[in-house]
Amino acid sequence: MDRRVIKADILLGLTACIWGFAFAAQRAGMNYIGPFTFNSIRFLLGGVALVPLVVLRDKRAREMGGGRRPDKLLFIFSVAAGGCLFTGASLQQLGLLWTTAGNSGFLTGIYVILVPVFGIFMGRKTGMQTWAGAVLALAGLFFVIGGVNLETVNSGDILTIVSGIFWALHVILIDRFVRKTDAVKLACGQFVVCGLISLVFALLNIPGRLNIGIGAELGAFNFHPSMMIDAAVPLLYGGIMSVGVAYTLQVVAQRDAPPAHAAVILCTESVFAAIGGILLLSEKPGPAILLGFFLMLAGMLATQWDVIMRRPVEKKEAV
């Protein structure tokens, strides 16, 4: 195997690991601050973390004679993607108040199945592997949220499942937008937009106004120094590592990694989420939930079967 591909696979594995363990950080952070406060700081940190990369890319473009062209669509795309990102991230973060990091990781992963399903309404063909994946994912979902015992279904699981819909829409939007603008600038822009909207929701104490029931101390924006210190590690991990570093690793890795490798490796994010919950938060998923995890992961991989089985096209050296 090409050494560049091996290196790319390792970077993708590290990306999946960082994203997976971020679920534990997100859940731990809300022991001290609320979901909107956490997301506002997290995504603003992530946006700031990408600024050096944006500057470096612009500098390289100028050195190559490309100059710095105005991007009129960047602002519109950033607002649209950032708004969708805000909705998905907010529902996921609120869900973590009542569900586990492991559950959140796997339930969020349902977007992998929803993306090709939504593609049907956009005129794209959907093969049998997508429907097989959807059936496996639904079976896994059945076990994860409590099986036949509906009394064990909690609002956190439901919110996380709904967030998966917006994560899927976000993937579709990004797929359209990156064809017309710089991917790194778009990432930075959407993170800033998401962070600012989250900040407004925290400052206005929207959870308190909607009577969501998470407590005044968690609903409103609270920048008390002691709370910020207690939440510093989850915030720094969730912002700089999960948003800034992991995204950069993904961009770098996918230059050399075959699509099949990326599809499979990034699906393991859910597995790392469960591991992070067990190791860092002492979560103890029962046999039924573990079976659900396995079925959902199988469903995610099944939807990528055509990509996995596709033979890589050999790259020709430029003359």
CORDALIN-V468995 format. One record per pair of residues at least 12 apart in sequence whose ideal C-beta (glycine too) atoms are under 7 Angstrom apart, sorted by the first residue. I is the first residue (numbers start at 1). J is the second residue. D is the distance in whole Angstrom. If there is no record, write none. Layout:
<<I:J:D> <I:J:D>>
This chain:
<<4:256:4> <5:256:6> <5:257:6> <5:258:7> <8:253:4> <8:256:4> <8:257:4> <9:257:6> <9:261:5> <9:265:6> <11:249:5> <11:252:6> <11:253:4> <12:253:5> <12:257:6> <12:261:7> <12:262:6> <12:265:4> <12:266:6> <13:265:5> <14:249:6> <15:246:5> <15:249:5> <15:250:5> <15:253:7> <15:266:7> <16:265:6> <16:266:5> <16:268:5> <16:269:4> <16:272:6> <17:272:5> <18:241:5> <18:242:6> <18:245:7> <18:246:4> <19:242:6> <19:246:6> <19:269:5> <20:105:6> <20:269:5> <20:270:7> <20:271:7> <20:272:2> <20:273:4> <20:275:7> <20:276:6> <21:272:6> <21:276:4> <22:237:7> <22:238:6> <22:242:4> <23:101:4> <23:104:5> <23:105:5> <23:273:4> <23:276:6> <23:277:7> <24:101:5> <24:276:4> <24:277:6> <24:280:4> <24:281:5> <25:234:4> <25:237:4> <25:238:5> <26:38:7> <26:93:6> <26:96:6> <26:234:7> <26:238:6> <27:96:5> <27:101:5> <27:281:6> <28:234:5> <28:281:7> <29:231:5> <29:234:3> <29:235:6> <29:238:7> <30:96:6> <30:97:6> <30:218:7> <32:227:5> <32:230:4> <32:231:4> <33:222:6> <33:227:6> <33:231:5> <34:202:6> <34:207:7> <34:214:7> <34:218:4> <34:219:6> <34:220:7> <35:90:7> <35:93:4> <35:94:5> <35:97:7> <36:90:7> <36:198:5> <36:201:4> <36:202:4> <36:206:7> <37:202:5> <37:221:5> <37:222:6> <38:93:6> <38:235:7> <39:89:5> <39:90:6> <39:93:6> <39:198:4> <40:195:5> <40:198:4> <40:199:4> <40:202:6> <41:235:5> <41:239:6> <42:235:6> <42:238:4> <42:239:4> <42:243:6> <43:191:5> <43:194:5> <43:195:4> <43:198:7> <43:243:6> <44:192:7> <44:195:4> <45:239:3> <45:240:6> <45:243:7> <46:191:5> <46:239:5> <46:243:3> <46:244:5> <47:188:5> <47:191:4> <47:192:4> <47:195:6> <49:239:7> <49:240:5> <49:243:7> <49:244:3> <49:245:7> <50:184:6> <50:187:6> <50:188:4> <50:191:7> <50:244:6> <51:188:7> <53:184:6> <53:248:6> <54:184:6> <54:185:6> <54:188:6> <57:184:6> <71:181:6> <71:182:7> <71:185:7> <73:180:6> <73:181:5> <74:181:5> <74:185:6> <74:186:7> <74:189:6> <77:177:4> <77:181:6> <77:186:6> <78:186:6> <78:189:3> <78:190:5> <78:193:5> <79:193:6> <80:173:6> <81:170:7> <81:173:5> <81:174:6> <81:177:6> <81:186:7> <81:190:4> <82:189:7> <82:190:4> <82:193:3> <82:194:5> <83:193:7> <83:197:7> <84:166:6> <84:169:6> <84:170:5> <84:173:6> <85:170:6> <85:190:5> <85:194:5> <86:194:4> <86:197:5> <86:198:6> <87:166:5> <88:163:5> <88:166:4> <88:167:5> <88:170:6> <89:194:6> <90:198:7> <91:159:5> <91:160:7> <91:162:5> <91:163:4> <91:166:7> <92:104:6> <92:108:6> <92:160:6> <92:163:4> <94:159:5> <95:156:4> <95:157:7> <95:159:4> <95:160:4> <95:163:6> <96:156:7> <97:156:6> <97:214:6> <98:154:5> <98:155:5> <98:156:3> <99:154:6> <99:156:3> <99:157:5> <99:160:6> <100:277:5> <100:283:5> <101:273:6> <101:276:6> <101:277:3> <101:281:6> <101:283:6> <102:273:6> <102:274:4> <102:277:4> <102:283:6> <102:285:6> <103:144:6> <103:157:6> <104:160:5> <104:273:7> <105:269:7> <105:270:4> <105:273:2> <105:274:6> <106:144:6> <106:270:5> <106:273:7> <106:274:7> <106:293:5> <106:296:5> <107:144:7> <107:157:6> <107:160:4> <107:161:5> <107:164:7> <108:160:6> <108:163:6> <108:164:6> <108:167:6> <109:270:4> <109:296:6> <109:300:6> <110:137:6> <110:161:6> <110:164:4> <111:164:5> <111:167:4> <111:168:4> <111:171:7> <112:267:7> <112:300:4> <112:303:6> <113:133:5> <113:134:5> <113:137:5> <113:299:6> <113:300:7> <113:303:5> <114:164:6> <114:165:6> <114:168:4> <115:168:5> <115:171:5> <115:172:7> <116:130:5> <116:303:6> <117:130:7> <117:134:6> <118:168:6> <118:172:6> <127:306:6> <129:302:5> <129:303:6> <129:305:4> <129:306:6> <130:303:5> <132:302:5> <133:299:4> <133:300:7> <133:302:3> <133:303:4> <134:299:7> <136:295:5> <136:298:5> <136:299:3> <136:302:6> <137:296:5> <137:299:3> <137:300:7> <139:295:5> <140:292:4> <140:293:7> <140:295:3> <140:296:3> <140:299:6> <141:292:7> <141:296:7> <143:288:5> <143:289:6> <143:291:5> <143:292:3> <143:295:7> <144:289:6> <144:292:4> <144:293:7> <144:296:7> <145:157:5> <147:288:6> <183:251:7> <184:251:7> <187:247:6> <191:243:6> <202:220:7> <202:221:4> <203:221:5> <205:219:5> <205:220:4> <207:219:4> <208:220:6> <258:312:5> <259:307:5> <260:307:5> <260:308:5> <260:310:6> <263:304:4> <263:307:5> <263:308:6> <264:301:6> <264:304:7> <264:308:6> <267:297:7> <267:300:5> <267:301:6> <270:297:6> <271:297:7> <274:293:6>>
